[in-house]
């Protein structure tokens, strides 16, 4: 169980820092849920580390999926809705959830947010290219493992300096677009035509089986409901993954990290990748687990600074959002040898879902 006060704080912060300007529907719903103890209280059934607003919103999305003719679906573009938030949205949402309170509590107590935002591959690709390949890629908190397919996707980076940069297989089934900007003093990163990945392993407490209908529906529900393009990309990436699935390891991100890393041949450079998973983990313990793997490795991260890079690259206040600034991610690349950090660098600031990358000097 999670305290009601914490849930309400998280809902308010999510509305102001993550959903604002990105998702009008989720900004509207989370802001009002923060002021409604009955609706917010539904999320208290989740364990504290999983009790985030996205879990409540995913549970609601899943229930609307199951009743696509309910009037609330008019506000869900993922289900063909065309209405933006208005005076009827919150009353409909509130009544819908409270009438199905047992179903909501069941979902939030037995599920966790499993975001398969494949557009984040465009943020990770230039960083992975800095590691000489072919590499062995281990994604921690992989969910369905869609980011492990980043070597199979096509990329188009739009820049002011060099126009459009293209990478990835020429006939890739999935194409991703990303705006690539330069921070003052930065130079454009090298975007090679390909990266070589010779082994792919995913570690997750509950790897998502895309062949299971209920699991697939839950993964769809975790996509923000007013962003149908993300839903389309998820579907295409899932098709790509089914044709060439990675190896999955079921286990804890810290306790079972060594067992998962052992699945990557010693002859390959090991790259451990995390993307928006550290908020659900004890970050310091995870970094210690990386140190203890007993082999050279790279840690490629796309996380908030405070959740990840701060543990190895402290005193970088510039990597924290300022007061009133929207949340952003940081792409980092850290080299470990003999249990010590040999190098650590913040490579870029990102929009949360992969649509923009600002390369740092």
C-alpha atoms as one frame of an Amber mdcrd trajectory, in Angstrom:
protein
   0.000   0.000   0.000   1.039   3.565  -0.678   0.043   6.641   1.295  -2.660
   8.849  -0.169  -0.542  11.965   0.342   2.306  10.513  -1.744  -0.057   9.480
  -4.522  -1.609  12.939  -4.669   1.826  14.574  -4.744   2.888  12.333  -7.620
  -0.295  13.040  -9.569   0.160  16.788  -9.190   3.839  16.646 -10.182   3.034
  14.457 -13.189   0.407  16.914 -14.426   2.721  19.903 -14.058   6.072  18.438
 -15.098   5.475  15.524 -17.477   2.042  15.754 -19.082   1.825  19.526 -19.521
   2.307  20.473 -23.146   2.660  16.805 -24.107  -0.648  15.132 -23.302  -3.682
  17.398 -22.806  -5.830  14.440 -21.718  -3.418  13.105 -19.118  -2.605  16.585
 -17.831  -6.323  17.209 -17.360  -7.041  13.876 -15.663  -3.996  13.729 -13.392
  -4.414  17.314 -12.182  -8.015  16.652 -11.154  -7.214  13.248  -9.689  -4.637
  14.927  -7.452  -7.485  16.952  -5.917  -9.856  14.004  -5.598  -9.086  11.663
  -2.653 -11.476   8.975  -3.886  -9.920   8.657  -7.340  -6.361   9.160  -6.118
  -7.035   6.599  -3.399  -7.443   3.865  -6.017  -3.704   4.059  -6.697  -2.825
   3.433  -3.048  -3.433  -0.276  -3.731  -0.128  -0.349  -5.652   3.255  -0.903
  -3.988   4.983   2.424  -3.404   7.712   1.961  -6.021   5.103   1.252  -8.711
   2.403   3.695  -7.570   2.980   6.308 -10.248   0.283   8.256 -12.113   1.019
   6.404 -15.344  -0.124   3.180 -13.650  -3.529   4.619 -12.720  -3.933   6.091
 -16.198  -2.936   2.795 -17.814  -5.479   0.931 -15.686  -8.170   3.368 -16.797
  -7.063   3.021 -20.422  -7.260  -0.778 -20.167 -10.793  -0.642 -18.778 -11.929
   1.760 -21.489 -10.376  -0.593 -24.059 -12.639  -3.304 -22.694 -15.719  -1.041
 -23.041 -15.005   0.901 -26.243 -18.603   2.097 -26.586 -18.643   3.868 -23.233
 -19.043   7.667 -23.633 -15.600   8.146 -22.056 -14.025   6.619 -25.175 -14.881
   9.832 -27.042 -11.898  11.374 -25.254  -9.510   8.518 -26.084  -7.959   8.985
 -29.563  -6.377   5.532 -29.168  -9.930   4.173 -29.436 -11.070   6.507 -32.191
 -12.198   9.353 -29.930 -12.058  12.862 -31.349 -12.984  15.051 -28.367 -10.447
  17.082 -26.458 -10.775  17.567 -22.702 -13.853  19.605 -21.790 -16.254  20.071
 -18.887 -17.609  16.541 -19.247 -14.305  14.680 -19.315 -13.515  14.579 -15.629
 -17.042  13.736 -14.388 -17.213  10.869 -16.906 -13.742   9.630 -15.975 -14.418
   9.866 -12.247 -17.717   8.000 -12.446 -16.230   5.376 -14.761 -13.325   4.590
 -12.426 -15.273   4.650  -9.163 -17.946   2.359 -10.645 -15.127  -0.071 -11.478
 -13.056   0.548  -8.378 -12.403  -3.140  -7.695 -11.127  -3.632 -11.232  -8.862
  -0.605 -10.957  -7.430  -1.768  -7.628  -6.809  -5.224  -9.058  -4.896  -3.819
 -12.016  -2.748  -1.380 -10.045  -1.935  -3.994  -7.397  -0.961  -6.737  -9.875
   0.498  -4.772 -12.795   3.230  -2.208 -13.254   3.745   0.442 -15.889   5.501
  -1.233 -18.811   6.342   1.514 -21.226   7.615   0.287 -24.571   8.434   3.666
 -26.077  10.313   2.552 -29.166  11.036   6.155 -30.190  13.646   6.234 -27.430
  15.772   4.051 -29.708  16.564   7.235 -31.637  18.021   8.737 -28.453  20.141
   5.680 -27.675  21.439   4.968 -31.177  24.079   7.763 -31.369  25.348   6.847
 -27.899  25.600   3.130 -28.658  27.515   4.019 -31.815  30.337   5.317 -29.593
  31.053   1.767 -28.455  33.051  -0.238 -30.992  30.986  -3.226 -32.074  29.763
  -5.778 -32.483  28.477  -5.548 -28.903  26.437  -7.648 -26.539  23.409  -5.661
 -25.405  21.703  -6.304 -22.069  18.612  -4.211 -21.349  17.546  -4.045 -17.719
  13.824  -3.457 -17.210  13.225  -4.492 -20.800   9.457  -5.174 -20.678   8.826
  -6.551 -24.203  12.391  -5.815 -25.311  11.542  -3.433 -28.134  14.574  -1.202
 -27.516  16.795  -4.236 -28.048  15.778  -4.033 -31.705  17.371  -0.602 -32.161
  19.846  -1.977 -34.710  16.922  -3.030 -36.938  15.120   0.325 -37.085  15.549
   3.177 -39.531  16.350   6.686 -38.261  15.967  10.187 -39.636  17.541  12.945
 -37.561  16.544  16.464 -38.554  19.294  19.009 -37.882  19.803  22.691 -38.628
  23.494  22.180 -39.373  23.460  19.202 -41.745  19.866  18.767 -42.809  18.558
  15.239 -42.440  20.864  12.457 -41.239  19.764   8.935 -42.134  20.810   5.691
 -40.459  19.680   2.103 -40.072  18.793  -0.596 -42.614  17.608   0.778 -45.946
  14.412  -1.271 -45.882  13.675  -1.102 -42.164  10.061  -1.933 -41.312  10.037
   0.776 -38.654  11.200   4.333 -39.271  11.780   6.801 -36.443  12.131  10.575
 -36.669  13.975  12.708 -34.131  14.897  16.388 -33.986  18.642  16.653 -33.227
  19.785  19.965 -31.773  23.145  21.151 -30.480  23.719  22.749 -27.110  26.160
  25.710 -27.164  29.666  24.426 -27.823  28.542  20.988 -28.998  29.366  19.319
 -32.296  27.104  16.976 -34.217  27.604  13.383 -33.135  28.658  10.812 -35.680
  25.588   8.932 -36.868  26.873   5.739 -38.525  24.766   3.884 -41.042  24.589
   0.897 -38.709  25.485  -0.419 -35.271  26.436  -4.054 -34.800  24.683  -5.998
 -32.038  25.738  -9.653 -31.826  23.813 -10.679 -28.687  20.608  -9.369 -27.133
  19.429 -10.169 -23.621  16.544  -8.597 -21.704  16.204  -8.716 -17.909  12.836
  -7.951 -16.324  10.859  -9.001 -13.276   8.058  -9.956 -15.676   9.163  -9.961
 -19.335   6.210  -9.177 -21.567   5.106 -11.938 -23.903   3.796 -10.242 -27.035
   2.024 -13.455 -28.056  -0.248 -13.251 -24.995  -3.372 -11.240 -25.808  -3.924
  -9.837 -22.318  -0.269  -8.865 -21.976  -0.334  -7.172 -25.367  -3.492  -5.266
 -24.419  -1.843  -4.079 -21.196   1.215  -2.844 -23.097  -1.102  -0.915 -25.419
  -2.876   0.545 -22.385   0.448   1.813 -21.044   0.772   4.016 -24.138  -0.698
   7.455 -23.436  -4.207   7.425 -24.843  -4.085  10.719 -26.755  -0.888   9.811
 -28.636  -2.049   7.260 -31.248   1.169   7.611 -33.267   3.045   6.048 -30.359
   0.547   3.206 -30.416   1.161   2.664 -34.138   4.930   2.561 -33.648   4.515
   0.088 -30.808   2.539  -2.229 -33.069   5.140  -2.111 -35.856   8.020  -2.652
 -33.423   6.196  -5.597 -31.869   5.971  -7.191 -35.318   9.718  -6.698 -35.839
  10.482  -8.168 -32.420   8.408 -11.295 -33.022  10.542 -12.121 -36.078  13.803
 -11.914 -34.125  13.117 -12.046 -30.379  15.879 -11.419 -27.834  16.693 -13.815
 -25.011  14.718 -12.959 -21.881  15.776 -13.500 -18.274  13.163 -13.252 -15.540
  14.659 -11.737 -12.424  15.518  -8.773 -10.265  17.449  -5.882 -11.775  20.005
  -5.944  -8.969  20.097  -9.471  -7.587  19.993 -11.174 -10.991  22.083  -8.735
 -13.003  25.117 -11.017 -12.924  23.154 -14.033 -14.168  21.749 -12.003 -17.049
  25.153 -10.540 -17.955  26.554 -14.075 -18.080  24.262 -14.730 -21.064  26.352
 -12.231 -23.074  29.511 -13.935 -24.397  32.711 -12.697 -22.727  34.230 -12.054
 -26.148  31.720  -9.248 -26.804  31.885  -5.752 -25.307  29.043  -5.701 -22.774
  26.632  -2.765 -22.941  24.073  -2.615 -20.126  21.189  -0.393 -21.158  18.491
   1.223 -19.032  15.718   3.517 -20.213  13.326   5.142 -17.762  13.593   2.220
 -15.357  15.768   3.643 -12.561  12.841   5.452 -10.843  11.542   1.974 -10.012
  14.893   0.671  -8.716  17.294   1.485  -5.876  19.708   3.451  -8.052  22.760
   3.267  -5.797  22.370  -0.499  -5.445  22.064  -0.898  -9.193  25.292   1.026
  -9.782  27.043  -1.174  -7.207  25.730  -4.219  -9.039  27.286  -2.886 -12.243
  30.597  -2.415 -10.443  30.433  -5.979  -9.201  29.916  -7.704 -12.537  33.602
  -8.498 -12.769  34.060  -7.591 -16.433  34.547  -4.393 -18.415  31.280  -2.878
 -19.503  29.503   0.212 -20.733  26.371   1.512 -19.049  24.138   3.259 -21.577
  21.352   5.097 -19.777  18.377   7.228 -20.694  17.058   8.385 -17.334  16.461
  11.457 -15.268  19.796  12.742 -13.977  18.912  12.221 -10.319  17.959   8.601
 -10.925  21.088   7.559 -12.811  24.089   9.701 -13.701  24.136  11.536 -10.388
  25.488   8.325  -8.837  28.636   8.464 -10.990  28.729  12.075 -12.199  27.751
  14.261  -9.219  27.496  18.029  -9.003  25.860  18.556 -12.403  23.035  20.887
 -11.492  22.704  21.795 -15.180  21.297  18.302 -15.789  18.353  18.892 -13.466
  15.159  20.606 -14.660  14.915  24.148 -13.384  11.982  25.541 -11.437   8.916
  25.367 -13.646  10.813  23.546 -16.382   9.336  20.372 -17.857  11.016  17.102
 -16.964  13.631  15.830 -19.388  15.833  12.794 -19.735  19.602  12.542 -20.002
  21.479  10.097 -22.207  24.614   8.943 -20.440  27.495   6.613 -21.221  29.634
   5.243 -18.400  32.627   2.925 -18.677  33.365   0.460 -15.843  36.620  -1.496
 -15.537  37.778  -3.509 -12.537  34.759  -2.300 -10.576  35.664   1.375 -11.029
  34.252   4.150 -13.187  36.821   4.912 -15.890  34.757   7.510 -17.726  31.312
   9.039 -17.410  29.657  11.483 -19.730  26.270  13.068 -20.227  25.756  13.013
 -23.976  22.373  14.605 -24.475  19.201  16.031 -23.022  15.998  14.522 -24.329
  12.275  14.924 -24.581  10.761  12.051 -22.585   9.407  10.026 -25.484  12.165
  10.289 -28.031  10.970  13.143 -30.190  13.924  15.466 -29.499  17.602  15.086
 -28.610  19.882  17.981 -27.641  23.515  16.902 -27.942  25.848  18.229 -25.254
  29.501  19.345 -25.556
